[in-house]
Amino acid sequence: MAFASSLAKLQQQASCSFCLNYLSDPVTIDCGHNFCRSCIQQCWEGLQDILPCPVCLHHCLDTVKPNTQLRHIVDIVMQLPATPIKEPLCERHSEVLDLFCENDLELLCPQCRAVSDHYNHDLIPISKAAASYQKKLKNHMCHLRKQLENAEMECELQVSKSIKLMLKIRNWRKKLQLEFRQFNHFMGRQQVADYGDIGWLVLPGTFTWLGSLASCDARCRHPLHLLRSAKTLKEI
């Protein structure tokens, strides 16, 4: 039992994760996963900068390394006796499930075909259904890869735009700071000149006003003059 389990694991390791068959001309990509050379070329067909691993989606270079040691191991594994595969059985009829219902997405046995639940449904052999869905999955993965490539290109474009905008703002800021310093320097000199002119205009008036105030204060200090002024204001 342990030998059969180990043999099954060895056969699995000698199989391609893409086509699920034994590795043919195995190659290793950057992330360490192994594939048939034709499978990885088919998977990366039409892609340029972004080459994701079909298993872990790691971005890899377009260079692949031939794995000679793994190819010899695959040759040895192919000569070993195949482990008996346990066919899944129908729980209702205890027969091998060899049909797939595309309407209900269920595995069926020959007796399930006659059941009214699947009458007039589209039933196809499991092997054909597996190949069909594998093709659909491959197309879906290609579509997702293109979306990922477009998203990363858009992200790079937005980053580039952000950097350009940030540099433009920085240049504007430096320009405004320079203009502000020049304006501040000009206003400082202008204020000094303006204050001098205003001083000559204000000082004569200030002296006149101070003189009137002093004269009024002197008159108010004289009691007789103050009383006469108060009497005049009262009569008014």
BAFI-864918 format. One record per residue: x negated, y, z of N, C-alpha, C, CB in turn. Coordinates in pm, whole numbers, padded with zeros to 5 digits, always signed. Glycine has a CB too. Layout:
// residues N
XYZXYZXYZXYZ...
This chain:
// residues 236
-00084-00121+00000+00000+00000+00000-00087+00126+00000+00095+00001+00123-00194+00125+00086-00284+00240+00092-00359+00255-00040-00384+00225+00209-00397+00140-00101-00468+00146-00229-00379+00208-00337-00515+00005-00272-00252+00168-00339-00159+00222-00439-00141+00372-00421-00024+00150-00429-00135+00416-00294-00119+00559-00267-00243+00637-00311-00092+00582-00118-00361+00582-00281-00485+00650-00321-00499+00653-00473-00607+00580-00260-00460+00543-00538-00467+00538-00684-00373+00641-00746-00432+00398-00734-00255+00656-00687-00159+00755-00739-00214+00896-00725-00024+00743-00665-00281+00924-00612-00341+01057-00592-00454+01082-00691-00392+01072-00448-00535+00977-00717-00645+00991-00812-00592+01018-00952-00732+00865-00811-00487+00946-00988-00426+00968-01120-00367+01109-01131-00317+00863-01146-00314+01158-01021-00259+01294-01021-00370+01398-01040-00183+01322-00891-00485+01376-00973-00597+01469-00985-00658+01466-01125-00703+01437-00882-00643+01354-01193-00697+01341-01329-00599+01390-01434-00734+01196-01357-00487+01445-01390-00384+01491-01483-00387+01643-01495-00244+01444-01437-00344+01692-01609-00336+01836-01635-00211+01893-01569-00337+01867-01787-00225+02004-01500-00109+02065-01433-00012+02129-01530-00156+02169-01333-00055+02145-01655+00030+02211-01754+00112+02110-01834-00055+02296-01849+00045+02012-01893+00118+01912-01975+00152+01787-01897+00035+01874-02096+00094+01771-01775+00120+01658-01686+00066+01526-01740+00268+01645-01662-00010+01528-01847-00076+01408-01899-00219+01405-01848-00072+01405-02055-00289+01294-01877-00430+01288-01839-00507+01400-01910-00491+01149-01872-00605+01456-01840-00682+01568-01894-00755+01527-02022-00782+01618-01790-00739+01607-02124-00807+01584-02251-00903+01700-02275-00704+01571-02369-01034+01667-02287-01138+01769-02298-01121+01871-02185-01132+01841-02437-01133+01824-02060-01104+01911-01945-01201+02029-01935-01108+01831-01816-01146+02143-01898-01225+02264-01875-01184+02324-01741-01207+02368-01991-01276+02397-01680-01251+02463-01552-01250+02614-01573-01359+02422-01445-01149+02682-01518-01141+02827-01529-01192+02892-01401-00995+02872-01559-01195+03024-01396-01260+03097-01286-01209+03058-01148-01239+03244-01305-01080+03034-01135-01022+03006-01003-01053+02864-00955-00872+03026-01006-01106+02778-01044-01141+02641-01005-01043+02535-01052-01151+02634-00859-00930+02574-01107-00834+02475-01157-00879+02421-01292-00694+02537-01167-00838+02297-01319-00877+02228-01442-00756+02207-01533-00944+02094-01410-00780+02219-01663-00674+02200-01762-00734+02137-01887-00605+02335-01796-00646+02084-01971-00689+02047-02105-00730+02175-02178-00576+01969-02183-00833+02166-02259-00877+02285-02332-00763+02340-02419-00999+02252-02419-00693+02250-02487-00584+02294-02576-00469+02355-02496-00532+02176-02660-00445+02304-02374-00334+02355-02292-00362+02498-02246-00311+02264-02170-00485+02524-02198-00514+02658-02147-00523+02757-02262-00645+02658-02067-00570+02712-02379-00571+02800-02496-00429+02835-02539-00647+02735-02612-00342+02735-02533-00201+02758-02568-00134+02850-02466-00125+02625-02577-00170+02833-02341-00110+02915-02234-00154+03061-02246-00148+02860-02096-00278+03085-02285-00331+03221-02294-00317+03281-02433-00476+03222-02254-00249+03212-02521-00235+03261-02657-00159+03394-02658-00163+03157-02745-00214+03493-02726-00149+03624-02736-00183+03719-02624-00002+03607-02741-00250+03670-02518-00289+03756-02405-00431+03806-02425-00277+03680-02271-00461+03924-02368-00595+03982-02387-00664+04006-02254-00585+04113-02465-00629+04113-02187-00701+04151-02065-00661+04067-01944-00678+04297-02034-00533+04037-01932-00482+03965-01815-00460+03820-01853-00351+04030-01761-00542+03730-01796-00532+03588-01825-00505+03514-01695-00663+03535-01895-00379+03495-01657-00347+03433-01528-00360+03281-01533-00206+03470-01485-00399+03225-01420-00402+03079-01408-00258+03028-01401-00483+03034-01282-00222+02924-01477-00084+02872-01472-00043+02818-01336-00068+02763-01575-00142+02789-01250-00110+02731-01118-00105+02839-01010-00215+02625-01080-00212+02919-00998-00220+03016-00887-00205+03161-00933-00352+03001-00816-00195+03185-01066-00178+03318-01125-00297+03410-01100-00053+03383-01070-00412+03351-01063-00534+03432-01046-00578+03484-01182-00647+03348-00980-00622+03612-01187-00670+03670-01312-00808+03614-01345-00674+03826-01303-00821+03554-01461-00945+03486-01500-01004+03550-01624-00920+03338-01523-01134+03523-01645-01199+03563-01769-01160+03466-01879-01353+03567-01751-01184+03508-02003-01144+03422-02115-01245+03311-02142-01126+03505-02240-01352+03306-02062-01451+03199-02078-01413+03081-01990-01593+03250-02043-01419+02961-02047-01389+02838-01972-01513+02749-01974-01265+02764-02032-01529+02670-01869-01647+02583-01857-01606+02438-01880-01713+02599-01716-01668+02370-01975-01640+02227-01994-01678+02149-01869-01716+02172-02117-01592+02057-01827-01616+01977-01708-01644+01833-01751-01494+01984-01608-01771+01806-01779-01811+01674-01830-01789+01566-01725-01957+01675-01874-01821+01596-01600-01805+01497-01494-01659+01457-01477-01860+01551-01361-01571+01554-01482-01428+01524-01470-01379+01443-01590-01347+01654-01457-01435+01470-01707-01395+01394-01826-01431+01247-01810-01462+01452-01953-01549+01217-01753-01588+01078-01728-01495+01012-01626-01734+01071-01680-01458+01089-01523-01366+01035-01421-01231+01003-01483-01349+01135-01303-01183+01090-01570-01055+01067-01637-01062+00941-01723-01016+01188-01724-01175+00921-01791-01191+00799-01873-01183+00674-01787-01325+00802-01948-01241+00681-01667-01236+00565-01576-01095+00543-01524-01334+00584-01458-01029+00652-01486-00892+00641-01433-00797+00583-01537-00841+00779-01386-00818+00619-01662-00729+00570-01768-00743+00419-01787-00759+00641-01899-00856+00361-01745-00877+00216-01757-00820+00138-01639-01024+00186-01772-00784+00209-01533-00727+00143-01415-00583+00103-01443-00735+00235-01292-00536-00001-01374-00396-00042-01394-00301+00067-01344-00367-00174-01320-00201+00090-01420-00104+00194-01383-00025+00152-01261-00009+00224-01500-00003+00244-01172+00077+00216-01054+00224+00208-01094+00055+00324-00944+00293+00110-01041+00435+00099-01075+00512+00221-01026+00496-00029-01015+00590+00276-01115+00668+00396-01081+00806+00354-01035+00678+00492-01203+00844+00404-00919+00977+00374-00867+01078+00464-00935+00982+00393-00714+01165+00401-01010+01268+00479-01078+01375+00521-00976+01332+00397-01194+01419+00645-00981+01527+00688-00891+01657+00617-00926+01546+00841-00897+01728+00575-00822+01853+00502-00843+01974+00588-00809+01855+00374-00758+02083+00560-00875+02209+00629-00848+02264+00583-00714+02312+00602-00962+02301+00675-00629+02352+00640-00497+02488+00573-00504+02361+00765-00409+02563+00601-00609+02699+00546-00621+02699+00408-00686+02788+00641-00701+02611+00390-00788+02616+00265-00865+02489+00182-00855+02644+00295-01008+02387+00234-00785+02260+00162-00766+02194+00125-00898+02283+00036-00684+02211+00206-00998+02146+00186-01127+02047+00300-01152+02250+00177-01241+01956+00275-01245+01852+00374-01274+01913+00500-01334+01745+00315-01370+01871+00614-01283+01916+00743-01337+01835+00774-01463+01901+00857-01230+01899+00768-01576+01828+00792-01701+01895+00896-01790+01815+00663-01778+01999+00961-01737+02070+01064-01814+02072+01195-01735+02215+01017-01847+02083+01303-01808+02090+01435-01746+02211+01509-01802+01959+01517-01772+02297+01558-01711+02415+01633-01750+02379+01782-01755+02534+01607-01651+02382+01840-01874+02346+01981-01889+02453+02074-01836+02319+02012-02035+02577+02026-01824+02684+02110-01772+02674+02126-01621+02821+02052-01809+02651+02013-01552+02645+02015-01406+02503+02012-01351+02722+01897-01350+02404+01997-01442+02263+01989-01401+02242+01877-01300+02217+02123-01341+02291+01757-01335+02280+01641-01247+02220+01524-01322+02419+01603-01189+02151+01436-01246+02100+01311-01301+02209+01204-01289+01970+01266-01228+02225+01126-01395+02333+01027-01399+02279+00892-01443+02446+01073-01495+02354+00788-01407+02326+00653-01456+02428+00620-01566+02332+00548-01339+02409+00510-01638+02505+00478-01745+02650+00470-01699+02467+00347-01809+02674+00422-01575+02812+00411-01528+02873+00548-01497+02818+00323-01403+02786+00645-01464+02837+00780-01436+02894+00845-01562+02726+00868-01378+02852+00794-01679+02898+00852-01804+03050+00842-01818+02830+00784-01922+03105+00733-01768+03249+00709-01784+03334+00781-01680+03277+00560-01778+03269+00839-01578+03344+00907-01473+03406+01035-01530+03254+00938-01351+03527+01063-01486+03600+01179-01539+03530+01311-01509+03740+01182-01482+03447+01311-01401+03377+01436-01365+03283+01482-01476+03298+01417-01236+03232+01389-01554+03136+01423-01659+03189+01389-01798+03004+01350-01634+03317+01371-01807+03376+01336-01937+03363+01454-02033+03526+01295-01920+03318+01427-02154+03297+01527-02259+03187+01629-02225+03427+01602-02284+03104+01596-02126+02989+01681-02095+02872+01646-02186+02949+01665-01946+02777+01738-02195+02657+01715-02276+02557+01634-02195+02594+01850-02324+02539+01507-02232+02446+01418-02163+02329+01385-02255+02518+01288-02117+02208+01400-02203+02088+01370-02282+01993+01286-02196+02018+01501-02331+01901+01210-02259+01803+01133-02182+01715+01224-02096+01714+01050-02277+01672+01170-01983+01592+01249-01890+01464+01299-01955+01559+01167-01765+01398+01214-02034+01272+01254-02098+01293+01374-02191+01213+01137-02178+01404+01372-02265+01435+01483-02356+01467+01610-02276+01553+01447-02448+01540+01594-02167+01574+01710-02083+01448+01770-02020+01674+01669-01973+01356+01681-01976+01232+01730-01915+01150+01810-02016+01149+01613-01860+01141+01759-02140+01065+01831-02244+01130+01965-02276+01055+01745-02371+01264+01966-02281+01336+02089-02313+01316+02194-02205+01485+02060-02331+01327+02153-02078+01313+02250-01969+01167+02292-01950+01368+02191-01839+01075+02203-01985+00935+02241-01980+00906+02351-02082+00844+02120-02006+00968+02340-02200+00952+02443-02303+01015+02575-02256+01016+02397-02435+01135+02566-02195+01200+02687-02144+01116+02752-02036+01340+02653-02089+01058+02668-01949+00974+02720-01842+00851+02790-01898+00933+02608-01746+00793+02730-02001+00675+02789-02065+00710+02926-02125+00620+02695-02174+00824+02933-02196+00866+03061-02255+00892+03166-02147+00993+03041-02341+00953+03120-02038+00981+03212-01927+00851+03263-01865+01068+03143-01820+00752+03174-01850+00623+03215-01794+00553+03314-01886+00534+03092-01771+00561+03291-02018+00501+03385-02113+00567+03522-02102+00513+03331-02258+00700+03522-02087+00773+03648-02073+00731+03720-01945+00925+03623-02073+00716+03644-01836+00674+03704-01710+00532+03758-01719+00685+03602-01596+00445+03685-01790+00308+03733-01806+00304+03865-01881+00223+03628-01879+00385+03875-01987+00390+04000-02063+00444+04114-01977+00478+03983-02189+00547+04083-01894+00599+04185-01803+00491+04228-01704+00722+04132-01729+00416+04130-01653+00308+04161-01559+00201+04247-01626+00246+04033-01503+00166+04212-01749+00066+04289-01824+00115+04432-01847+00035+04221-01958+00241+04447-01887+00297+04581-01910+00302+04661-01780+00439+04570-01970+00338+04592-01670+00346+04661-01540+00208+04711-01496+00406+04568-01433+00105+04629-01516-00029+04670-01476-00081+04783-01565-00125+04550-01481-00048+04777-01695-00087+04886-01784-00018+05016-01745-00054+04850-01930+00111+05007-01709+00186+05125-01666+00129+05179-01535+00335+05092-01650+00091+05087-01446+00032+05128-01318-00100+05201-01341+00010+05005-01225-00185+05147-01429-00311+05213-01461-00287+05351-01523-00395+05126-01557-00184+05360-01608-00151+05489-01671-00108+05590-01566-00041+05470-01776-00024+05547-01471+00023+05638-01366-00092+05682-01276+00132+05571-01283-00184+05589-01247-00301+05625-01165-00386+05728-01238-00385+05499-01132-00406+05706-01369-00483+05802-01449-00416+05940-01450-00499+05751-01593-00283+05942-01466-00210+06069-01464-00223+06137-01328-00062+06047-01498-00215+06058-01221-00225+06114-01086-00362+06176-01062-00197+06006-00980-00467+06108-01111-00603+06160-01094-00619+06291-01171-00708+06057-01142-00568+06295-01295-00576+06418-01375-00500+06532-01308-00521+06394-01516-00381+06502-01254-00302+06604-01187-00372+06654-01062-00163+06550-01151-00434+06562-00987-00504+06601-00865-00624+06691-00898-00550+06476-00789-00697+06658-01006-00809+06741-01047-00761+06879-01092-00887+06674-01161-00647+06883-01163-00593+07011-01208-00553+07097-01088-00472+06988-01301-00487+07034-00990-00447+07108-00869-00571+07159-00795-00362+07018-00776-00675+07077-00790-00798+07118-00722-00862+07238-00792-00898+07001-00716-00861+07236-00926-00916+07349-01002-00832+07475-00981-00922+07315-01152-00699+07457-00982-00611+07571-00955-00639+07630-00817-00463+07528-00965-00658+07542-00721-00682+07588-00584-00812+07668-00576-00686+07468-00487-00917+07618-00640-01044+07691-00640-01030+07826-00709-01153+07608-00710-00955+07827-00819-00934+07952-00892-00858+08053-00807-00859+07926-01024-00752+08006-00739-00674+08095-00653-00757+08147-00536-00550+08023-00600-00840+08058-00479-00925+08102-00368-01023+08210-00414-01001+07983-00309-01080+08193-00534-01173+08292-00587-01102+08425-00613-01238+08241-00717-00983+08418-00675-00908+08540-00702-00865+08609-00573-00785+08508-00787-00831+08528-00472-00791+08587-00344-00908+08658-00278-00735+08478-00250-01028+08597-00284-01145+08662-00225-01178+08793-00297-01267+08567-00229-01169+08788-00432-01195+08910-00509-01092+09018-00476-01194+08879-00659-00965+08978-00467-00859+09073-00435-00877+09130-00294-00721+09007-00447-00912+09043-00200-00933+09085-00062-01050+09182-00052-00956+08964+00028-01157+09154-00127-01273+09243-00128-01236+09379-00187-01389+09180-00208-01160+09377-00296-01117+09502-00360-01027+09582-00267-01045+09472-00491-00931+09513-00201-00838+09582-00112-00909+09639+00009-00728+09487-00067-01012+09570+00056-01088+09621+00169-01157+09752+00136-01190+09519+00213-01218+09760+00020-01282+09885-00022-01179+09993-00049-01367+09861-00148-01065+09956-00108-00962+10054-00140-00900+10111-00014-00854+09990-00228-00883+10024+00088-00822+10071+00213-00912+10175+00281-00796+09954+00308-01042+10152+00276-01135+10248+00337-01122+10383+00268-01280+10197+00328-01117+10382+00135-01102+10507+00060-00968+10572+00089-01117+10482-00091-00862+10491+00094-00728+10545+00119-00718+10605+00258-00622+10436+00103-00777+10538+00356-00772+10590+00492-00843+10726+00500-00835+10490+00590-00949+10745+00426-01018+10875+00426-00931+10984+00368-01146+10865+00347-00864+10955+00255-00775+11054+00193-00658+11088+00284-00724+11003+00059-00599+10986+00343-00484+11008+00431-00525+11091+00552-00424+10874+00476-00647+11067+00600-00694+11143+00716-00700+11292+00688-00830+11093+00758-00752+11329+00571-00758+11472+00535-00620+11533+00518-00838+11491+00408-00524+11452+00475-00388+11504+00457-00314+11515+00589-00310+11415+00363-00339+11424+00679-00263+11417+00804-00319+11511+00909-00261+11275+00857-00451+11525+00913-00512+11600+01021-00463+11744+01033-00660+11601+01003-00453+11822+00922-00403+11961+00937-00263+11965+00997-00401+12033+00803-00174+11880+00952-00039+11875+01007-00039+11835+01152+00047+11779+00928-00131+11746+01185-00140+11700+01324-00184+11814+01415-00239+11582+01336-00282+11888+01368-00326+12003+01448-00214+12105+01466-00448+12070+01383-00134+12133+01362-00022+12227+01372+00080+12179+01472+00043+12247+01234+00111+12051+01464+00211+11993+01555+00162+11998+01699+00243+11848+01515+00034+11968+01719-00022+11972+01854-00021+12115+01910-00164+11915+01855-00047+12211+01819-00045+12351+01863+00094+12395+01907-00094+12442+01751+00198+12358+01832+00336+12391+01867+00374+12326+01998+00432+12346+01757+00332+12201+02015+00363+12130+02139+00298+12199+02258+00317+11984+02130+00175+12244+02242+00105+12312+02353+00174+12444+02386-00043+12337+02317+00219+12517+02282+00287+12645+02304+00418+12625+02376+00311+12716+02171+00493+12523+02335+00622+12492+02400+00600+12453+02544+00695+12379+02325+00496+12379+02569+00468+12334+02705+00433+12453+02793+00352+12231+02705+00360+12548+02736+00322+12667+02813+00445+12749+02850+00222+12754+02735+00538+12765+02754+00660+12842+02781+00746+12774+02887+00740+12862+02652+00751+12644+02879+00834+12570+02976+00777+12579+03117+00845+12422+02935+00648+12600+03122+00588+12610+03254+00623+12745+03322+00435+12594+03243+00662+12850+03245+00696+12981+03303+00840+12976+03352+00677+13097+03198+00870+12993+03482+01006+12976+03538+01109+13067+03477+01003+12998+03685+01075+13193+03456+01172+13288+03405+01213+13251+03262+01115+13431+03409+01114+13217+03182+01142+13181+03043+01226+13053+03036+01010+13162+02965+01198+12959+03126+01272+12833+03128+01418+12857+03165+01208+12735+03227+01443+12947+03266+01580+12975+03309+01657+13046+03199+01580+13060+03437+01593+13141+03130+01659+13211+03022+01697+13114+02910+01569+13323+02967+01608+13024+02883+01637+12925+02778+01754+12838+02818+01514+12838+02749+01760+12800+02945+01868+12715+02993+02001+12789+02989+01840+12667+03135+01999+12925+03023+02121+13003+03020+02173+13016+02878+02098+13141+03081+02080+13037+02785+02120+13049+02644+02183+12920+02594+01998+13086+02557+02125+12808+02629+02179+12677+02587+02317+12653+02647+02084+12563+02629+02341+12703+02772+02470+12681+02838+02578+12763+02771+02462+12717+02985+02544+12889+02730+02643+12974+02664+02680+12918+02527+02589+13116+02649+02588+12855+02463+02617+12796+02332+02713+12679+02348+02487+12749+02263
